[in-house]
Every structure is written in C-alpha cells, then in structure tokens.
C-alpha cells in the first residue's frame, strides 16, 4: 500500500507543477487580451 501512496504523491506533484507552469504561461496572454479589449 505504501507504493500506491508514493505514486499518488508523485502524480499530484506532477499535476501541480503542470498547472503552475500553465498559469505562468497564460498570465502574460491574459494581460495582452485585456489590453486589446480596452482599446
């Protein structure tokens, strides 16, 4: 059962890392989009 726990922890860490990377990438795009909409 310990192995399953480790797999779950690693999977969660990978998902979190992916979400953070996606967020960092989308922040500049969101700002650009807001600027375009204001014009």
C-alpha positions as a printed Julia matrix, in Angstrom:
39×3 Matrix{Float64}:
   0.0    0.0     0.0
   2.96   2.32    0.55
   3.82   2.17   -3.16
   0.31   3.35   -4.09
   0.72   6.31   -1.73
   4.03   7.28   -3.32
   2.53   7.03   -6.83
  -0.37   9.27   -5.74
   2.02  11.84   -4.23
   4.22  11.9    -7.35
   1.13  12.17   -9.58
  -0.28  15.08   -7.54
   3.1   16.85   -7.58
   3.32  16.46  -11.37
  -0.23  17.81  -11.84
   0.51  20.79   -9.57
   3.74  21.57  -11.41
   1.92  21.36  -14.76
  -0.84  23.69  -13.51
   1.71  26.22  -12.21
   3.65  26.19  -15.49
   0.39  26.62  -17.44
  -0.63  29.53  -15.17
   2.72  31.31  -15.55
   2.42  30.96  -19.32
  -1.19  32.19  -19.51
  -0.76  35.3   -17.29
   1.0   37.43  -19.99
  -1.54  36.28  -22.59
  -4.42  37.3   -20.3
  -2.86  40.75  -19.78
  -2.42  41.22  -23.52
  -6.03  40.14  -24.08
  -7.28  42.68  -21.52
  -5.25  45.46  -23.15
  -6.7   44.64  -26.57
 -10.26  44.62  -25.17
  -9.81  48.05  -23.58
  -8.84  49.53  -26.94
